[in-house]
Amino acid sequence: MKLVGSKVFLEIILTLMQKKKVTKVIDGDTFRVKGGQFIRIANIDTPEKGRKGSASATHALEDLIEGKTVTLNPVGKSYGRIVADKIKVGSVSVEQKMRRFNKKKG
C-alpha cells in the first residue's frame, strides 16, 4: 500500500512541474510562454519598467531564459498571471539568479 501511495504522490508532483518554452521576457520578474500564458516568478520583485534597475533585471532574465525551455512549479495566480516557483533552465535556478535584482525594502 505504501508503494501505491508513493507512486500517486510522485505522479502528482510530476503533474505540477511543467516544462514551458519562454517566448518573451516582459520585465525582471514576468515572462510569457508558448501558448500565451504569463508567468510571474514567486518571491522575486524587481523594479517596474522605467524605474532604476528595471532594465538590468529585464536584460538578465532575457539572457537567462528567453527562447529556452524552463521547468516550473505553478503555485497560484496573480493579476491574470500564473505565479510559479522552482523555475529552472537546465539545472540553473532562475529565482537564485534573479534574487539580486529584488527591490530594496524599507
N, C-alpha and C positions, 0 to 999 in steps of 0.2 A: 504493500500500500504506500509506503514511503517513497518508493521509486516512482510510482504513478504521480504522486503529489509533486515530487521534484521535477518530473517531466512537464507537468502542467505549468508549474511556476516558470520553468525555462522558456516554454512557448509564449507565456505572457510577456516576459522580459524581451524576447526577440521580436514580438509584435510591436512593442512600444518603441524600440530602437528602429529608426528608419534611415535609409540612405536616400539622399536628395542631391540633385545636380544644381549647383548655385548658378543662377543666370545673371544676377545683378546685385551689387552691394549698394544699399541705399545710404547708409551712414555707418558710423563705427560700431553700432550695435544691432543693426537690422539689415536683412538681405532677402532677396526673392529667389525662389527655387523654381525649377521646371514645373509647370502646371499653374504658376501664378501665385502660389502661397507666399505670404510674407512671414519671415521668421525673426523673432526678437530673441536675442541672446539673454538668457536669465542671469540676473545678478551682475550684469555689465551695464553701466550707464555712462555713455560717452557724451561729450558736448554736442548740442544740437547744431545743425547747419548754420554757418555764419558766425558761430562762437569760436573763441580761441581754443585751439586744439582739435576742432572738428575735422579739418582737412587731413591732419596727420593720422587721426584714428581711422578715418574712412579709407585712406590710402593703405594703411597697414592691413585692414581687413580685406581690401581688394587683393593685395599681394598674397595674402594667406589663403583665400577661398574662392575668389571669382573664377568661374569656369570649371571648378573642381567638384567632385562628389564628396559630400560630407555625411557623416553619421551623426544623428541627433536623437535626443530623447524629448518628445513633447511633454510639457508639464502643465500647460494651461493656455489661456488666451488673454490678450490684452489689446484693446482698440482694433479688433479685427485681425490681429496678428497671432500666429502660434508662438507661444513662449517655449523655448527649448533649452535644455542644459546638456551636459556631457557631449558637446559638439566637438567632433574631431575630423580633421582631414588627415587621412592615414592614421598615424599614431600620435599626431600633434594635437594637443588640447587648444581649441580656439579660445575658450574662456581664459586659460592661463596666459596666452599670448596677448589678449586684449585687456587684461586686468590693469595694465599700466596706464591705460587711457581713461580709466574711470574718472569722472568728475570729482574734484575735491569737495569734501563735505565740510560744512561749518564754515 
